[in-house]
Amino acid sequence: MGGEELKMWIRLNYISDIKEFSEGCRFYNSLIWLKQDRQVINGKSIMGIFALDLNRPVEIEIETENKNVMDDFYSFVEKWEVKNEEA
């Protein structure tokens, strides 16, 4: 891995959320993963996101060498963040 990582839980409630999330992830030149149980999905894949159980929160992880990129990504996804108690 080598770079900085951000892990958090998000919930994508609407098709518009999924589209906005997936399209926004494409602006980052970083690995972005959505994890749920044993599934690991590329956050840039809209079809992959639809393979998840979207009634439940998913863990998101970004791998980057750049703290500014990590901070910007966190700002982008925080509107979907759920607290650990909900995850």
PDB file with one MODEL, atoms N, CA, C and O in Angstrom:
MODEL        1
ATOM      1  N   MET A   1       0.823  -1.178   0.000  1.00  0.00           N
ATOM      2  CA  MET A   1       0.000   0.000   0.000  1.00  0.00           C
ATOM      3  C   MET A   1       0.873   1.249   0.000  1.00  0.00           C
ATOM      4  O   MET A   1       0.892   1.965  -1.001  1.00  0.00           O
ATOM      5  N   GLY A   2       1.582   1.536   1.061  1.00  0.00           N
ATOM      6  CA  GLY A   2       2.558   2.597   1.024  1.00  0.00           C
ATOM      7  C   GLY A   2       2.036   4.008   1.194  1.00  0.00           C
ATOM      8  O   GLY A   2       2.747   4.848   1.745  1.00  0.00           O
ATOM      9  N   GLY A   3       0.838   4.306   0.752  1.00  0.00           N
ATOM     10  CA  GLY A   3       0.309   5.659   0.839  1.00  0.00           C
ATOM     11  C   GLY A   3      -0.601   5.811   2.036  1.00  0.00           C
ATOM     12  O   GLY A   3      -0.748   4.907   2.858  1.00  0.00           O
ATOM     13  N   GLU A   4      -1.202   6.969   2.107  1.00  0.00           N
ATOM     14  CA  GLU A   4      -2.161   7.214   3.168  1.00  0.00           C
ATOM     15  C   GLU A   4      -3.485   6.556   2.798  1.00  0.00           C
ATOM     16  O   GLU A   4      -3.798   6.384   1.620  1.00  0.00           O
ATOM     17  N   GLU A   5      -4.244   6.198   3.802  1.00  0.00           N
ATOM     18  CA  GLU A   5      -5.543   5.583   3.559  1.00  0.00           C
ATOM     19  C   GLU A   5      -6.617   6.304   4.353  1.00  0.00           C
ATOM     20  O   GLU A   5      -6.374   6.791   5.457  1.00  0.00           O
ATOM     21  N   LEU A   6      -7.789   6.362   3.783  1.00  0.00           N
ATOM     22  CA  LEU A   6      -8.961   6.874   4.479  1.00  0.00           C
ATOM     23  C   LEU A   6      -9.995   5.773   4.421  1.00  0.00           C
ATOM     24  O   LEU A   6     -10.315   5.266   3.346  1.00  0.00           O
ATOM     25  N   LYS A   7     -10.518   5.402   5.575  1.00  0.00           N
ATOM     26  CA  LYS A   7     -11.598   4.420   5.613  1.00  0.00           C
ATOM     27  C   LYS A   7     -12.767   5.051   6.339  1.00  0.00           C
ATOM     28  O   LYS A   7     -12.594   5.704   7.368  1.00  0.00           O
ATOM     29  N   MET A   8     -13.945   4.854   5.802  1.00  0.00           N
ATOM     30  CA  MET A   8     -15.158   5.340   6.456  1.00  0.00           C
ATOM     31  C   MET A   8     -16.337   4.556   5.901  1.00  0.00           C
ATOM     32  O   MET A   8     -16.196   3.832   4.916  1.00  0.00           O
ATOM     33  N   TRP A   9     -17.487   4.696   6.522  1.00  0.00           N
ATOM     34  CA  TRP A   9     -18.709   4.032   6.094  1.00  0.00           C
ATOM     35  C   TRP A   9     -19.617   5.059   5.428  1.00  0.00           C
ATOM     36  O   TRP A   9     -19.790   6.170   5.928  1.00  0.00           O
ATOM     37  N   ILE A  10     -20.194   4.669   4.292  1.00  0.00           N
ATOM     38  CA  ILE A  10     -21.127   5.548   3.594  1.00  0.00           C
ATOM     39  C   ILE A  10     -22.393   4.766   3.244  1.00  0.00           C
ATOM     40  O   ILE A  10     -22.413   3.535   3.244  1.00  0.00           O
ATOM     41  N   ARG A  11     -23.439   5.521   2.947  1.00  0.00           N
ATOM     42  CA  ARG A  11     -24.683   4.920   2.467  1.00  0.00           C
ATOM     43  C   ARG A  11     -25.127   5.721   1.252  1.00  0.00           C
ATOM     44  O   ARG A  11     -25.292   6.940   1.310  1.00  0.00           O
ATOM     45  N   LEU A  12     -25.315   5.004   0.155  1.00  0.00           N
ATOM     46  CA  LEU A  12     -25.791   5.610  -1.090  1.00  0.00           C
ATOM     47  C   LEU A  12     -27.258   5.227  -1.234  1.00  0.00           C
ATOM     48  O   LEU A  12     -27.577   4.112  -1.648  1.00  0.00           O
ATOM     49  N   ASN A  13     -28.150   6.153  -0.891  1.00  0.00           N
ATOM     50  CA  ASN A  13     -29.572   5.850  -0.791  1.00  0.00           C
ATOM     51  C   ASN A  13     -30.331   5.915  -2.106  1.00  0.00           C
ATOM     52  O   ASN A  13     -31.345   5.235  -2.263  1.00  0.00           O
ATOM     53  N   TYR A  14     -29.869   6.705  -3.039  1.00  0.00           N
ATOM     54  CA  TYR A  14     -30.630   6.952  -4.261  1.00  0.00           C
ATOM     55  C   TYR A  14     -29.760   6.701  -5.487  1.00  0.00           C
ATOM     56  O   TYR A  14     -28.532   6.751  -5.411  1.00  0.00           O
ATOM     57  N   ILE A  15     -30.403   6.435  -6.602  1.00  0.00           N
ATOM     58  CA  ILE A  15     -29.674   6.248  -7.855  1.00  0.00           C
ATOM     59  C   ILE A  15     -28.840   7.485  -8.162  1.00  0.00           C
ATOM     60  O   ILE A  15     -27.721   7.373  -8.663  1.00  0.00           O
ATOM     61  N   SER A  16     -29.378   8.664  -7.864  1.00  0.00           N
ATOM     62  CA  SER A  16     -28.622   9.898  -8.099  1.00  0.00           C
ATOM     63  C   SER A  16     -27.357   9.944  -7.235  1.00  0.00           C
ATOM     64  O   SER A  16     -26.334  10.469  -7.675  1.00  0.00           O
ATOM     65  N   ASP A  17     -27.413   9.401  -6.007  1.00  0.00           N
ATOM     66  CA  ASP A  17     -26.225   9.325  -5.150  1.00  0.00           C
ATOM     67  C   ASP A  17     -25.168   8.421  -5.778  1.00  0.00           C
ATOM     68  O   ASP A  17     -23.985   8.760  -5.807  1.00  0.00           O
ATOM     69  N   ILE A  18     -25.604   7.281  -6.274  1.00  0.00           N
ATOM     70  CA  ILE A  18     -24.684   6.320  -6.882  1.00  0.00           C
ATOM     71  C   ILE A  18     -24.010   6.934  -8.096  1.00  0.00           C
ATOM     72  O   ILE A  18     -22.797   6.811  -8.268  1.00  0.00           O
ATOM     73  N   LYS A  19     -24.782   7.585  -8.925  1.00  0.00           N
ATOM     74  CA  LYS A  19     -24.232   8.215 -10.134  1.00  0.00           C
ATOM     75  C   LYS A  19     -23.247   9.317  -9.756  1.00  0.00           C
ATOM     76  O   LYS A  19     -22.146   9.375 -10.303  1.00  0.00           O
ATOM     77  N   GLU A  20     -23.632  10.191  -8.828  1.00  0.00           N
ATOM     78  CA  GLU A  20     -22.749  11.283  -8.411  1.00  0.00           C
ATOM     79  C   GLU A  20     -21.461  10.742  -7.790  1.00  0.00           C
ATOM     80  O   GLU A  20     -20.373  11.239  -8.077  1.00  0.00           O
ATOM     81  N   PHE A  21     -21.589   9.730  -6.944  1.00  0.00           N
ATOM     82  CA  PHE A  21     -20.422   9.131  -6.298  1.00  0.00           C
ATOM     83  C   PHE A  21     -19.473   8.526  -7.329  1.00  0.00           C
ATOM     84  O   PHE A  21     -18.278   8.821  -7.329  1.00  0.00           O
ATOM     85  N   SER A  22     -20.006   7.684  -8.201  1.00  0.00           N
ATOM     86  CA  SER A  22     -19.181   6.992  -9.189  1.00  0.00           C
ATOM     87  C   SER A  22     -18.494   7.976 -10.129  1.00  0.00           C
ATOM     88  O   SER A  22     -17.303   7.839 -10.409  1.00  0.00           O
ATOM     89  N   GLU A  23     -19.228   8.957 -10.611  1.00  0.00           N
ATOM     90  CA  GLU A  23     -18.645   9.948 -11.517  1.00  0.00           C
ATOM     91  C   GLU A  23     -17.599  10.791 -10.789  1.00  0.00           C
ATOM     92  O   GLU A  23     -16.565  11.122 -11.368  1.00  0.00           O
ATOM     93  N   GLY A  24     -17.853  11.138  -9.539  1.00  0.00           N
ATOM     94  CA  GLY A  24     -16.894  11.916  -8.772  1.00  0.00           C
ATOM     95  C   GLY A  24     -15.605  11.158  -8.503  1.00  0.00           C
ATOM     96  O   GLY A  24     -14.526  11.750  -8.496  1.00  0.00           O
ATOM     97  N   CYS A  25     -15.708   9.856  -8.281  1.00  0.00           N
ATOM     98  CA  CYS A  25     -14.515   9.036  -8.021  1.00  0.00           C
ATOM     99  C   CYS A  25     -13.565   9.029  -9.208  1.00  0.00           C
ATOM    100  O   CYS A  25     -12.356   8.874  -9.032  1.00  0.00           O
ATOM    101  N   ARG A  26     -14.088   9.193 -10.398  1.00  0.00           N
ATOM    102  CA  ARG A  26     -13.249   9.154 -11.605  1.00  0.00           C
ATOM    103  C   ARG A  26     -12.281  10.328 -11.685  1.00  0.00           C
ATOM    104  O   ARG A  26     -11.319  10.280 -12.452  1.00  0.00           O
ATOM    105  N   PHE A  27     -12.520  11.381 -10.904  1.00  0.00           N
ATOM    106  CA  PHE A  27     -11.619  12.530 -10.901  1.00  0.00           C
ATOM    107  C   PHE A  27     -10.372  12.289 -10.064  1.00  0.00           C
ATOM    108  O   PHE A  27      -9.417  13.064 -10.121  1.00  0.00           O
ATOM    109  N   TYR A  28     -10.384  11.210  -9.285  1.00  0.00           N
ATOM    110  CA  TYR A  28      -9.251  10.919  -8.407  1.00  0.00           C
ATOM    111  C   TYR A  28      -8.377   9.845  -9.041  1.00  0.00           C
ATOM    112  O   TYR A  28      -8.858   8.781  -9.430  1.00  0.00           O
ATOM    113  N   ASN A  29      -7.092  10.141  -9.137  1.00  0.00           N
ATOM    114  CA  ASN A  29      -6.136   9.176  -9.681  1.00  0.00           C
ATOM    115  C   ASN A  29      -5.623   8.311  -8.527  1.00  0.00           C
ATOM    116  O   ASN A  29      -4.423   8.247  -8.260  1.00  0.00           O
ATOM    117  N   SER A  30      -6.554   7.655  -7.861  1.00  0.00           N
ATOM    118  CA  SER A  30      -6.257   6.837  -6.687  1.00  0.00           C
ATOM    119  C   SER A  30      -7.129   5.591  -6.737  1.00  0.00           C
ATOM    120  O   SER A  30      -8.142   5.551  -7.435  1.00  0.00           O
ATOM    121  N   LEU A  31      -6.725   4.592  -5.997  1.00  0.00           N
ATOM    122  CA  LEU A  31      -7.558   3.404  -5.858  1.00  0.00           C
ATOM    123  C   LEU A  31      -8.645   3.705  -4.841  1.00  0.00           C
ATOM    124  O   LEU A  31      -8.351   4.146  -3.730  1.00  0.00           O
ATOM    125  N   ILE A  32      -9.885   3.472  -5.207  1.00  0.00           N
ATOM    126  CA  ILE A  32     -11.034   3.699  -4.330  1.00  0.00           C
ATOM    127  C   ILE A  32     -11.813   2.393  -4.270  1.00  0.00           C
ATOM    128  O   ILE A  32     -12.239   1.864  -5.297  1.00  0.00           O
ATOM    129  N   TRP A  33     -11.993   1.884  -3.068  1.00  0.00           N
ATOM    130  CA  TRP A  33     -12.656   0.597  -2.877  1.00  0.00           C
ATOM    131  C   TRP A  33     -13.913   0.757  -2.041  1.00  0.00           C
ATOM    132  O   TRP A  33     -13.938   1.510  -1.067  1.00  0.00           O
ATOM    133  N   LEU A  34     -14.950   0.041  -2.434  1.00  0.00           N
ATOM    134  CA  LEU A  34     -16.150  -0.117  -1.619  1.00  0.00           C
ATOM    135  C   LEU A  34     -16.148  -1.557  -1.140  1.00  0.00           C
ATOM    136  O   LEU A  34     -15.986  -2.481  -1.937  1.00  0.00           O
ATOM    137  N   LYS A  35     -16.329  -1.752   0.165  1.00  0.00           N
ATOM    138  CA  LYS A  35     -16.261  -3.094   0.741  1.00  0.00           C
ATOM    139  C   LYS A  35     -17.523  -3.376   1.529  1.00  0.00           C
ATOM    140  O   LYS A  35     -18.004  -2.545   2.300  1.00  0.00           O
ATOM    141  N   GLN A  36     -18.043  -4.569   1.313  1.00  0.00           N
ATOM    142  CA  GLN A  36     -19.219  -5.016   2.058  1.00  0.00           C
ATOM    143  C   GLN A  36     -19.110  -6.528   2.191  1.00  0.00           C
ATOM    144  O   GLN A  36     -19.102  -7.257   1.199  1.00  0.00           O
ATOM    145  N   ASP A  37     -19.028  -6.978   3.422  1.00  0.00           N
ATOM    146  CA  ASP A  37     -18.793  -8.394   3.691  1.00  0.00           C
ATOM    147  C   ASP A  37     -17.522  -8.818   2.954  1.00  0.00           C
ATOM    148  O   ASP A  37     -16.453  -8.261   3.205  1.00  0.00           O
ATOM    149  N   ARG A  38     -17.621  -9.790   2.055  1.00  0.00           N
ATOM    150  CA  ARG A  38     -16.432 -10.244   1.318  1.00  0.00           C
ATOM    151  C   ARG A  38     -16.298  -9.595  -0.055  1.00  0.00           C
ATOM    152  O   ARG A  38     -15.337  -9.863  -0.776  1.00  0.00           O
ATOM    153  N   GLN A  39     -17.239  -8.756  -0.416  1.00  0.00           N
ATOM    154  CA  GLN A  39     -17.175  -8.091  -1.722  1.00  0.00           C
ATOM    155  C   GLN A  39     -16.290  -6.853  -1.645  1.00  0.00           C
ATOM    156  O   GLN A  39     -16.371  -6.068  -0.700  1.00  0.00           O
ATOM    157  N   VAL A  40     -15.446  -6.695  -2.659  1.00  0.00           N
ATOM    158  CA  VAL A  40     -14.607  -5.504  -2.806  1.00  0.00           C
ATOM    159  C   VAL A  40     -14.846  -4.981  -4.215  1.00  0.00           C
ATOM    160  O   VAL A  40     -14.570  -5.672  -5.196  1.00  0.00           O
ATOM    161  N   ILE A  41     -15.358  -3.762  -4.311  1.00  0.00           N
ATOM    162  CA  ILE A  41     -15.791  -3.187  -5.582  1.00  0.00           C
ATOM    163  C   ILE A  41     -14.983  -1.925  -5.870  1.00  0.00           C
ATOM    164  O   ILE A  41     -14.699  -1.144  -4.963  1.00  0.00           O
ATOM    165  N   ASN A  42     -14.620  -1.732  -7.117  1.00  0.00           N
ATOM    166  CA  ASN A  42     -13.975  -0.501  -7.556  1.00  0.00           C
ATOM    167  C   ASN A  42     -15.003   0.627  -7.475  1.00  0.00           C
ATOM    168  O   ASN A  42     -16.063   0.539  -8.095  1.00  0.00           O
ATOM    169  N   GLY A  43     -14.705   1.679  -6.725  1.00  0.00           N
ATOM    170  CA  GLY A  43     -15.626   2.792  -6.538  1.00  0.00           C
ATOM    171  C   GLY A  43     -15.934   3.559  -7.810  1.00  0.00           C
ATOM    172  O   GLY A  43     -16.886   4.338  -7.855  1.00  0.00           O
ATOM    173  N   LYS A  44     -15.129   3.340  -8.850  1.00  0.00           N
ATOM    174  CA  LYS A  44     -15.350   4.026 -10.125  1.00  0.00           C
ATOM    175  C   LYS A  44     -16.293   3.251 -11.039  1.00  0.00           C
ATOM    176  O   LYS A  44     -16.626   3.714 -12.130  1.00  0.00           O
ATOM    177  N   SER A  45     -16.723   2.068 -10.594  1.00  0.00           N
ATOM    178  CA  SER A  45     -17.586   1.200 -11.400  1.00  0.00           C
ATOM    179  C   SER A  45     -19.042   1.299 -10.946  1.00  0.00           C
ATOM    180  O   SER A  45     -19.410   0.769  -9.898  1.00  0.00           O
ATOM    181  N   ILE A  46     -19.848   1.967 -11.728  1.00  0.00           N
ATOM    182  CA  ILE A  46     -21.255   2.114 -11.367  1.00  0.00           C
ATOM    183  C   ILE A  46     -21.949   0.754 -11.340  1.00  0.00           C
ATOM    184  O   ILE A  46     -22.801   0.516 -10.484  1.00  0.00           O
ATOM    185  N   MET A  47     -21.602  -0.128 -12.254  1.00  0.00           N
ATOM    186  CA  MET A  47     -22.204  -1.465 -12.262  1.00  0.00           C
ATOM    187  C   MET A  47     -21.776  -2.266 -11.030  1.00  0.00           C
ATOM    188  O   MET A  47     -22.576  -3.012 -10.464  1.00  0.00           O
ATOM    189  N   GLY A  48     -20.530  -2.114 -10.622  1.00  0.00           N
ATOM    190  CA  GLY A  48     -20.061  -2.787  -9.421  1.00  0.00           C
ATOM    191  C   GLY A  48     -20.804  -2.319  -8.183  1.00  0.00           C
ATOM    192  O   GLY A  48     -21.136  -3.121  -7.310  1.00  0.00           O
ATOM    193  N   ILE A  49     -21.062  -1.029  -8.108  1.00  0.00           N
ATOM    194  CA  ILE A  49     -21.781  -0.476  -6.951  1.00  0.00           C
ATOM    195  C   ILE A  49     -23.175  -1.087  -6.854  1.00  0.00           C
ATOM    196  O   ILE A  49     -23.652  -1.383  -5.759  1.00  0.00           O
ATOM    197  N   PHE A  50     -23.829  -1.275  -8.000  1.00  0.00           N
ATOM    198  CA  PHE A  50     -25.170  -1.864  -7.988  1.00  0.00           C
ATOM    199  C   PHE A  50     -25.153  -3.330  -7.557  1.00  0.00           C
ATOM    200  O   PHE A  50     -26.206  -3.882  -7.240  1.00  0.00           O
ATOM    201  N   ALA A  51     -23.982  -3.975  -7.538  1.00  0.00           N
ATOM    202  CA  ALA A  51     -23.875  -5.363  -7.080  1.00  0.00           C
ATOM    203  C   ALA A  51     -23.912  -5.463  -5.554  1.00  0.00           C
ATOM    204  O   ALA A  51     -24.077  -6.553  -5.005  1.00  0.00           O
ATOM    205  N   LEU A  52     -23.758  -4.318  -4.868  1.00  0.00           N
ATOM    206  CA  LEU A  52     -23.772  -4.309  -3.406  1.00  0.00           C
ATOM    207  C   LEU A  52     -25.201  -4.236  -2.875  1.00  0.00           C
ATOM    208  O   LEU A  52     -26.125  -3.867  -3.600  1.00  0.00           O
ATOM    209  N   ASP A  53     -25.369  -4.590  -1.612  1.00  0.00           N
ATOM    210  CA  ASP A  53     -26.654  -4.426  -0.926  1.00  0.00           C
ATOM    211  C   ASP A  53     -26.723  -2.986  -0.450  1.00  0.00           C
ATOM    212  O   ASP A  53     -26.171  -2.650   0.597  1.00  0.00           O
ATOM    213  N   LEU A  54     -27.393  -2.138  -1.206  1.00  0.00           N
ATOM    214  CA  LEU A  54     -27.412  -0.710  -0.923  1.00  0.00           C
ATOM    215  C   LEU A  54     -28.385  -0.343   0.195  1.00  0.00           C
ATOM    216  O   LEU A  54     -28.538   0.833   0.523  1.00  0.00           O
ATOM    217  N   ASN A  55     -29.039  -1.340   0.778  1.00  0.00           N
ATOM    218  CA  ASN A  55     -29.854  -1.100   1.970  1.00  0.00           C
ATOM    219  C   ASN A  55     -28.985  -1.025   3.220  1.00  0.00           C
ATOM    220  O   ASN A  55     -29.451  -0.651   4.296  1.00  0.00           O
ATOM    221  N   ARG A  56     -27.716  -1.388   3.061  1.00  0.00           N
ATOM    222  CA  ARG A  56     -26.769  -1.374   4.179  1.00  0.00           C
ATOM    223  C   ARG A  56     -25.608  -0.449   3.841  1.00  0.00           C
ATOM    224  O   ARG A  56     -25.296  -0.251   2.667  1.00  0.00           O
ATOM    225  N   PRO A  57     -24.963   0.123   4.863  1.00  0.00           N
ATOM    226  CA  PRO A  57     -23.775   0.951   4.603  1.00  0.00           C
ATOM    227  C   PRO A  57     -22.641   0.111   4.024  1.00  0.00           C
ATOM    228  O   PRO A  57     -22.575  -1.101   4.231  1.00  0.00           O
ATOM    229  N   VAL A  58     -21.765   0.770   3.305  1.00  0.00           N
ATOM    230  CA  VAL A  58     -20.573   0.122   2.761  1.00  0.00           C
ATOM    231  C   VAL A  58     -19.342   0.864   3.280  1.00  0.00           C
ATOM    232  O   VAL A  58     -19.371   2.073   3.507  1.00  0.00           O
ATOM    233  N   GLU A  59     -18.278   0.116   3.457  1.00  0.00           N
ATOM    234  CA  GLU A  59     -17.019   0.728   3.859  1.00  0.00           C
ATOM    235  C   GLU A  59     -16.322   1.252   2.614  1.00  0.00           C
ATOM    236  O   GLU A  59     -16.293   0.577   1.584  1.00  0.00           O
ATOM    237  N   ILE A  60     -15.769   2.438   2.702  1.00  0.00           N
ATOM    238  CA  ILE A  60     -15.044   3.010   1.574  1.00  0.00           C
ATOM    239  C   ILE A  60     -13.607   3.252   1.988  1.00  0.00           C
ATOM    240  O   ILE A  60     -13.329   3.649   3.120  1.00  0.00           O
ATOM    241  N   GLU A  61     -12.706   3.011   1.064  1.00  0.00           N
ATOM    242  CA  GLU A  61     -11.284   3.195   1.334  1.00  0.00           C
ATOM    243  C   GLU A  61     -10.635   3.825   0.111  1.00  0.00           C
ATOM    244  O   GLU A  61     -10.862   3.380  -1.015  1.00  0.00           O
ATOM    245  N   ILE A  62      -9.837   4.848   0.326  1.00  0.00           N
ATOM    246  CA  ILE A  62      -9.049   5.441  -0.756  1.00  0.00           C
ATOM    247  C   ILE A  62      -7.585   5.257  -0.406  1.00  0.00           C
ATOM    248  O   ILE A  62      -7.190   5.425   0.748  1.00  0.00           O
ATOM    249  N   GLU A  63      -6.785   4.914  -1.394  1.00  0.00           N
ATOM    250  CA  GLU A  63      -5.349   4.794  -1.216  1.00  0.00           C
ATOM    251  C   GLU A  63      -4.694   5.897  -2.041  1.00  0.00           C
ATOM    252  O   GLU A  63      -4.907   5.995  -3.250  1.00  0.00           O
ATOM    253  N   THR A  64      -3.896   6.723  -1.372  1.00  0.00           N
ATOM    254  CA  THR A  64      -3.218   7.810  -2.066  1.00  0.00           C
ATOM    255  C   THR A  64      -1.937   8.182  -1.341  1.00  0.00           C
ATOM    256  O   THR A  64      -1.819   7.982  -0.132  1.00  0.00           O
ATOM    257  N   GLU A  65      -0.994   8.714  -2.069  1.00  0.00           N
ATOM    258  CA  GLU A  65       0.255   9.214  -1.499  1.00  0.00           C
ATOM    259  C   GLU A  65       0.110  10.674  -1.080  1.00  0.00           C
ATOM    260  O   GLU A  65       0.986  11.207  -0.399  1.00  0.00           O
ATOM    261  N   ASN A  66      -0.973  11.324  -1.474  1.00  0.00           N
ATOM    262  CA  ASN A  66      -1.129  12.764  -1.320  1.00  0.00           C
ATOM    263  C   ASN A  66      -2.206  13.086  -0.281  1.00  0.00           C
ATOM    264  O   ASN A  66      -3.379  12.771  -0.483  1.00  0.00           O
ATOM    265  N   LYS A  67      -1.812  13.711   0.821  1.00  0.00           N
ATOM    266  CA  LYS A  67      -2.765  14.056   1.873  1.00  0.00           C
ATOM    267  C   LYS A  67      -3.836  15.023   1.378  1.00  0.00           C
ATOM    268  O   LYS A  67      -4.986  14.939   1.808  1.00  0.00           O
ATOM    269  N   ASN A  68      -3.478  15.931   0.486  1.00  0.00           N
ATOM    270  CA  ASN A  68      -4.463  16.873  -0.061  1.00  0.00           C
ATOM    271  C   ASN A  68      -5.549  16.143  -0.845  1.00  0.00           C
ATOM    272  O   ASN A  68      -6.723  16.507  -0.769  1.00  0.00           O
ATOM    273  N   VAL A  69      -5.163  15.122  -1.590  1.00  0.00           N
ATOM    274  CA  VAL A  69      -6.136  14.316  -2.336  1.00  0.00           C
ATOM    275  C   VAL A  69      -7.047  13.595  -1.357  1.00  0.00           C
ATOM    276  O   VAL A  69      -8.262  13.552  -1.549  1.00  0.00           O
ATOM    277  N   MET A  70      -6.462  13.028  -0.310  1.00  0.00           N
ATOM    278  CA  MET A  70      -7.261  12.318   0.686  1.00  0.00           C
ATOM    279  C   MET A  70      -8.262  13.266   1.352  1.00  0.00           C
ATOM    280  O   MET A  70      -9.433  12.924   1.517  1.00  0.00           O
ATOM    281  N   ASP A  71      -7.800  14.443   1.728  1.00  0.00           N
ATOM    282  CA  ASP A  71      -8.687  15.417   2.369  1.00  0.00           C
ATOM    283  C   ASP A  71      -9.798  15.861   1.426  1.00  0.00           C
ATOM    284  O   ASP A  71     -10.949  15.996   1.841  1.00  0.00           O
ATOM    285  N   ASP A  72      -9.459  16.089   0.163  1.00  0.00           N
ATOM    286  CA  ASP A  72     -10.458  16.498  -0.817  1.00  0.00           C
ATOM    287  C   ASP A  72     -11.489  15.392  -1.037  1.00  0.00           C
ATOM    288  O   ASP A  72     -12.687  15.660  -1.130  1.00  0.00           O
ATOM    289  N   PHE A  73     -11.015  14.151  -1.118  1.00  0.00           N
ATOM    290  CA  PHE A  73     -11.931  13.023  -1.300  1.00  0.00           C
ATOM    291  C   PHE A  73     -12.866  12.897  -0.106  1.00  0.00           C
ATOM    292  O   PHE A  73     -14.066  12.677  -0.273  1.00  0.00           O
ATOM    293  N   TYR A  74     -12.312  13.038   1.112  1.00  0.00           N
ATOM    294  CA  TYR A  74     -13.143  12.975   2.313  1.00  0.00           C
ATOM    295  C   TYR A  74     -14.235  14.041   2.259  1.00  0.00           C
ATOM    296  O   TYR A  74     -15.391  13.768   2.582  1.00  0.00           O
ATOM    297  N   SER A  75     -13.872  15.240   1.856  1.00  0.00           N
ATOM    298  CA  SER A  75     -14.862  16.318   1.745  1.00  0.00           C
ATOM    299  C   SER A  75     -15.945  15.969   0.733  1.00  0.00           C
ATOM    300  O   SER A  75     -17.116  16.289   0.935  1.00  0.00           O
ATOM    301  N   PHE A  76     -15.555  15.317  -0.352  1.00  0.00           N
ATOM    302  CA  PHE A  76     -16.501  14.916  -1.392  1.00  0.00           C
ATOM    303  C   PHE A  76     -17.501  13.880  -0.885  1.00  0.00           C
ATOM    304  O   PHE A  76     -18.688  13.974  -1.199  1.00  0.00           O
ATOM    305  N   VAL A  77     -17.049  12.893  -0.105  1.00  0.00           N
ATOM    306  CA  VAL A  77     -17.929  11.788   0.294  1.00  0.00           C
ATOM    307  C   VAL A  77     -18.596  11.967   1.656  1.00  0.00           C
ATOM    308  O   VAL A  77     -19.460  11.168   2.016  1.00  0.00           O
ATOM    309  N   GLU A  78     -18.224  12.984   2.417  1.00  0.00           N
ATOM    310  CA  GLU A  78     -18.744  13.087   3.785  1.00  0.00           C
ATOM    311  C   GLU A  78     -20.254  13.274   3.843  1.00  0.00           C
ATOM    312  O   GLU A  78     -20.856  12.983   4.877  1.00  0.00           O
ATOM    313  N   LYS A  79     -20.888  13.747   2.779  1.00  0.00           N
ATOM    314  CA  LYS A  79     -22.348  13.899   2.807  1.00  0.00           C
ATOM    315  C   LYS A  79     -23.064  12.552   2.869  1.00  0.00           C
ATOM    316  O   LYS A  79     -24.237  12.486   3.237  1.00  0.00           O
ATOM    317  N   TRP A  80     -22.357  11.476   2.508  1.00  0.00           N
ATOM    318  CA  TRP A  80     -22.940  10.128   2.563  1.00  0.00           C
ATOM    319  C   TRP A  80     -22.471   9.350   3.788  1.00  0.00           C
ATOM    320  O   TRP A  80     -22.878   8.204   3.980  1.00  0.00           O
ATOM    321  N   GLU A  81     -21.632   9.948   4.610  1.00  0.00           N
ATOM    322  CA  GLU A  81     -21.028   9.229   5.748  1.00  0.00           C
ATOM    323  C   GLU A  81     -22.086   8.797   6.756  1.00  0.00           C
ATOM    324  O   GLU A  81     -23.036   9.526   7.042  1.00  0.00           O
ATOM    325  N   VAL A  82     -21.898   7.603   7.282  1.00  0.00           N
ATOM    326  CA  VAL A  82     -22.700   7.123   8.409  1.00  0.00           C
ATOM    327  C   VAL A  82     -21.738   6.839   9.552  1.00  0.00           C
ATOM    328  O   VAL A  82     -20.579   6.492   9.326  1.00  0.00           O
ATOM    329  N   LYS A  83     -22.217   6.986  10.765  1.00  0.00           N
ATOM    330  CA  LYS A  83     -21.382   6.763  11.933  1.00  0.00           C
ATOM    331  C   LYS A  83     -21.217   5.265  12.172  1.00  0.00           C
ATOM    332  O   LYS A  83     -22.041   4.466  11.726  1.00  0.00           O
ATOM    333  N   ASN A  84     -20.169   4.892  12.864  1.00  0.00           N
ATOM    334  CA  ASN A  84     -19.849   3.477  13.122  1.00  0.00           C
ATOM    335  C   ASN A  84     -21.009   2.726  13.749  1.00  0.00           C
ATOM    336  O   ASN A  84     -21.188   1.539  13.477  1.00  0.00           O
ATOM    337  N   GLU A  85     -21.807   3.393  14.587  1.00  0.00           N
ATOM    338  CA  GLU A  85     -22.916   2.712  15.233  1.00  0.00           C
ATOM    339  C   GLU A  85     -23.963   2.260  14.209  1.00  0.00           C
ATOM    340  O   GLU A  85     -24.664   1.271  14.424  1.00  0.00           O
ATOM    341  N   GLU A  86     -24.062   2.994  13.096  1.00  0.00           N
ATOM    342  CA  GLU A  86     -25.043   2.659  12.066  1.00  0.00           C
ATOM    343  C   GLU A  86     -24.518   1.604  11.111  1.00  0.00           C
ATOM    344  O   GLU A  86     -25.301   0.929  10.443  1.00  0.00           O
ATOM    345  N   ALA A  87     -23.206   1.455  11.037  1.00  0.00           N
ATOM    346  CA  ALA A  87     -22.593   0.579  10.034  1.00  0.00           C
ATOM    347  C   ALA A  87     -22.764  -0.886  10.361  1.00  0.00           C
ATOM    348  O   ALA A  87     -22.302  -1.744   9.609  1.00  0.00           O
TER     349      ALA A  87
ENDMDL
END
